[in-house]
């Protein structure tokens, strides 16, 4: 197909899209809201395909390098993945978008075309927005091509169904399994790139931008929120944002004392014997008492986790909603010498279990609230990243028919709690924390809890002459409901092939 024919096809596509828009403008008033929402969803596939085609064009265009020589400009064609210094400017001029957005689009196009071709194919097919692939590219920025290929293989079959807000965390989990050292090295490089800058804002104001380690940010944000809450309580005219802005300035310029409270959900493998023994018993922590309970101080809060607890060898760090990812090395340091008031919610690495309690009351107890917010991490609506601690605890099955316990509670921000109450989109909550939303037309969206461990495939049936159980079988046995005599085995090391 010639360039002229290609441009004619693009013009025809634009004409078809314009015609669809005109038809919608004429008929929209006679359509139901369900029909209109479904049309909006179908049109997203068209937008995705257009984005995919544009990524291909930008990636190949950026691979042409223009060098200025004594004889004039010389053009050199590199492999896809190379980015000419002026490619962002060229795309900005061609598309009409700003320089910053154009440069990001060029960088994404080069990365996805050269390192994630299967994901690019899904964008071109209309199954995936480019913004979702951007999350994968960002997480894998420090990985080599071989590691990226492994991550892509784990993602390509399920990424279209993942909650966009969970894509980065899931990608990081897979990346840590296949290239843990590269992930650690990338984290260290990111820490070295920290900065703070200012630029002029609206008259009389200034914009601040900072890149800080996630653990530091979590503590700082907790301090700002705490002091801001105190200010808002004294002055009702202050909005939440204004109170936080005042707290931010005061914490930098004045001698304000504040304790920063941060809770990290840390997956662990629990043993009842020291790590160097050969017969550990796999028992999930059955309770996580409130901070005031002395019995649990060795496991949650306090000065250490005790010999009965150890960080899982497959632990990949944790995601702080609204803050970012905190790597395993930093977590290990915090567990040894904690300079802040950091609470640790110890989770069974296989099941994510913290606490299972039931109350007959409408309002959940402190323990149940702690469990649900730690399990969920964020609002359970598809694509929402509002921290669970700022969400309502919604009864999936209305109370009193539905009991007040974790298996019937999901964190929903106020906006999406109201959306659920409208009755159009309904959701179910699985025992492992997975939420499935269903639209009036039957369309489904699935979100996963922050502390759900992806189970490996079921084991093959055992025969009498097969020999000892495999690590994978032992893993499944340990994830099953406890029996009177737990199986004695070494901690699992075989987590199967990706996805995890």
WOVENLIN-V780989 format. One record per pair of residues at least 24 apart in sequence whose C-alpha atoms are under 7 Angstrom apart, sorted by the first residue. I is the first residue (numbers start at 1). GAP is how many residues later the second one is. D is the distance in Angstrom with one decimal. If there is no record, write none. Layout:
i:I gap:GAP d:D
i:I gap:GAP d:D
//
This chain:
i:45 gap:81 d:4.3
i:45 gap:82 d:6.2
i:46 gap:80 d:6.1
i:48 gap:75 d:5.6
i:48 gap:76 d:6.6
i:48 gap:78 d:4.7
i:48 gap:80 d:6.3
i:48 gap:81 d:5.1
i:48 gap:82 d:6.8
i:49 gap:74 d:5.8
i:49 gap:75 d:4.3
i:49 gap:76 d:5.7
i:49 gap:77 d:4.5
i:51 gap:79 d:6.5
i:52 gap:68 d:6.5
i:52 gap:71 d:5.0
i:52 gap:72 d:4.4
i:53 gap:71 d:6.2
i:55 gap:54 d:4.7
i:56 gap:53 d:6.5
i:56 gap:57 d:6.8
i:58 gap:48 d:6.0
i:58 gap:51 d:6.2
i:59 gap:47 d:6.5
i:59 gap:50 d:4.9
i:59 gap:51 d:4.6
i:59 gap:54 d:6.6
i:62 gap:25 d:5.2
i:80 gap:30 d:6.4
i:80 gap:33 d:7.0
i:80 gap:34 d:5.9
i:81 gap:29 d:4.4
i:81 gap:30 d:6.0
i:81 gap:32 d:7.0
i:81 gap:33 d:5.3
i:82 gap:28 d:6.8
i:108 gap:26 d:6.4
i:111 gap:26 d:6.9
i:115 gap:30 d:6.3
i:115 gap:33 d:6.5
i:116 gap:36 d:6.4
i:118 gap:38 d:6.8
i:119 gap:37 d:6.2
i:127 gap:33 d:6.3
i:128 gap:32 d:5.8
i:132 gap:32 d:6.2
i:135 gap:32 d:6.8
i:135 gap:33 d:5.5
i:136 gap:32 d:6.1
i:136 gap:35 d:6.2
i:139 gap:29 d:6.4
i:139 gap:32 d:6.9
i:139 gap:33 d:6.2
i:142 gap:40 d:6.6
i:142 gap:41 d:6.8
i:142 gap:44 d:5.1
i:143 gap:39 d:5.9
i:147 gap:31 d:6.5
i:147 gap:32 d:6.2
i:151 gap:24 d:6.0
i:154 gap:344 d:5.0
i:154 gap:345 d:4.6
i:155 gap:344 d:6.9
i:161 gap:284 d:6.9
i:161 gap:285 d:6.8
i:162 gap:284 d:6.6
i:162 gap:285 d:6.6
i:163 gap:219 d:5.4
i:163 gap:220 d:5.6
i:163 gap:283 d:6.5
i:163 gap:284 d:5.3
i:164 gap:219 d:5.3
i:165 gap:218 d:5.0
i:165 gap:219 d:6.4
i:165 gap:220 d:6.1
i:169 gap:150 d:6.8
i:173 gap:143 d:6.0
i:174 gap:324 d:6.9
i:174 gap:325 d:6.7
i:174 gap:326 d:6.6
i:176 gap:140 d:5.9
i:214 gap:109 d:6.2
i:214 gap:110 d:5.6
i:214 gap:111 d:6.2
i:214 gap:112 d:5.6
i:215 gap:111 d:6.1
i:217 gap:106 d:6.6
i:218 gap:44 d:6.8
i:218 gap:105 d:6.1
i:219 gap:41 d:5.4
i:219 gap:42 d:6.9
i:219 gap:43 d:6.4
i:222 gap:38 d:5.3
i:222 gap:39 d:6.2
i:222 gap:40 d:7.0
i:223 gap:35 d:6.3
i:223 gap:36 d:6.7
i:223 gap:37 d:5.0
i:224 gap:24 d:5.7
i:259 gap:82 d:6.8
i:260 gap:80 d:6.5
i:260 gap:81 d:6.0
i:261 gap:80 d:5.3
i:261 gap:81 d:5.8
i:262 gap:79 d:6.7
i:262 gap:80 d:4.8
i:262 gap:81 d:6.1
i:263 gap:79 d:5.8
i:263 gap:80 d:4.6
i:263 gap:81 d:5.6
i:263 gap:82 d:6.8
i:264 gap:79 d:6.4
i:264 gap:80 d:5.1
i:264 gap:81 d:6.1
i:265 gap:53 d:6.8
i:265 gap:79 d:6.1
i:265 gap:80 d:4.8
i:265 gap:81 d:6.2
i:265 gap:82 d:6.7
i:265 gap:109 d:6.3
i:266 gap:52 d:6.9
i:266 gap:78 d:6.7
i:266 gap:79 d:6.1
i:266 gap:80 d:5.2
i:266 gap:81 d:5.9
i:267 gap:44 d:6.9
i:267 gap:45 d:6.7
i:267 gap:48 d:6.7
i:267 gap:79 d:6.0
i:267 gap:80 d:4.6
i:267 gap:81 d:5.7
i:267 gap:82 d:4.6
i:268 gap:41 d:6.8
i:268 gap:42 d:5.9
i:268 gap:43 d:4.7
i:268 gap:44 d:4.8
i:268 gap:78 d:6.4
i:268 gap:79 d:5.9
i:268 gap:80 d:5.4
i:268 gap:81 d:5.0
i:269 gap:40 d:6.7
i:269 gap:41 d:6.2
i:269 gap:42 d:6.4
i:269 gap:43 d:5.3
i:269 gap:79 d:6.0
i:269 gap:80 d:5.6
i:270 gap:38 d:6.2
i:270 gap:39 d:5.1
i:270 gap:40 d:6.6
i:271 gap:37 d:5.1
i:271 gap:38 d:6.2
i:272 gap:36 d:5.1
i:273 gap:35 d:6.2
i:274 gap:33 d:5.8
i:274 gap:34 d:6.5
i:278 gap:212 d:6.6
i:279 gap:209 d:5.5
i:279 gap:210 d:6.1
i:279 gap:211 d:6.8
i:280 gap:208 d:6.2
i:280 gap:209 d:6.5
i:280 gap:210 d:6.7
i:281 gap:205 d:6.5
i:281 gap:207 d:5.9
i:282 gap:196 d:6.4
i:284 gap:64 d:5.5
i:284 gap:69 d:6.9
i:285 gap:63 d:6.9
i:285 gap:69 d:6.4
i:286 gap:68 d:6.8
i:286 gap:69 d:5.9
i:287 gap:67 d:6.6
i:287 gap:68 d:5.1
i:288 gap:66 d:6.4
i:288 gap:67 d:6.0
i:289 gap:78 d:6.6
i:290 gap:77 d:6.7
i:299 gap:47 d:6.9
i:300 gap:43 d:6.2
i:300 gap:44 d:5.0
i:300 gap:45 d:5.9
i:300 gap:46 d:6.7
i:301 gap:41 d:6.7
i:301 gap:42 d:4.6
i:301 gap:43 d:5.6
i:304 gap:31 d:6.4
i:304 gap:32 d:6.8
i:312 gap:37 d:6.9
i:321 gap:56 d:6.3
i:321 gap:57 d:6.3
i:321 gap:64 d:6.7
i:321 gap:66 d:5.3
i:322 gap:63 d:6.9
i:322 gap:64 d:7.0
i:322 gap:65 d:6.5
i:350 gap:103 d:5.9
i:350 gap:129 d:6.0
i:351 gap:101 d:6.7
i:351 gap:102 d:6.3
i:351 gap:128 d:6.3
i:352 gap:99 d:5.2
i:352 gap:100 d:5.7
i:352 gap:101 d:6.8
i:356 gap:50 d:6.6
i:357 gap:48 d:5.9
i:358 gap:46 d:6.0
i:358 gap:47 d:4.6
i:359 gap:45 d:5.6
i:359 gap:46 d:6.5
i:360 gap:43 d:6.7
i:360 gap:44 d:6.4
i:361 gap:43 d:6.8
i:362 gap:37 d:6.7
i:362 gap:42 d:6.3
i:364 gap:40 d:6.1
i:368 gap:37 d:6.6
i:368 gap:38 d:6.3
i:372 gap:34 d:6.0
i:372 gap:38 d:6.9
i:373 gap:38 d:6.8
i:375 gap:74 d:5.9
i:375 gap:75 d:5.8
i:375 gap:76 d:5.4
i:376 gap:35 d:6.7
i:376 gap:73 d:4.6
i:376 gap:74 d:5.3
i:377 gap:72 d:6.9
i:377 gap:73 d:5.4
i:379 gap:32 d:5.3
i:379 gap:33 d:4.7
i:379 gap:34 d:5.6
i:380 gap:30 d:6.7
i:380 gap:31 d:5.9
i:380 gap:32 d:5.8
i:380 gap:67 d:6.6
i:381 gap:31 d:6.8
i:381 gap:35 d:6.7
i:382 gap:63 d:6.8
i:382 gap:65 d:6.1
i:386 gap:27 d:6.8
i:396 gap:32 d:6.7
i:407 gap:24 d:5.9
i:454 gap:46 d:5.0
i:455 gap:45 d:6.7
i:456 gap:39 d:6.6
i:456 gap:40 d:6.1
i:456 gap:44 d:6.7
//
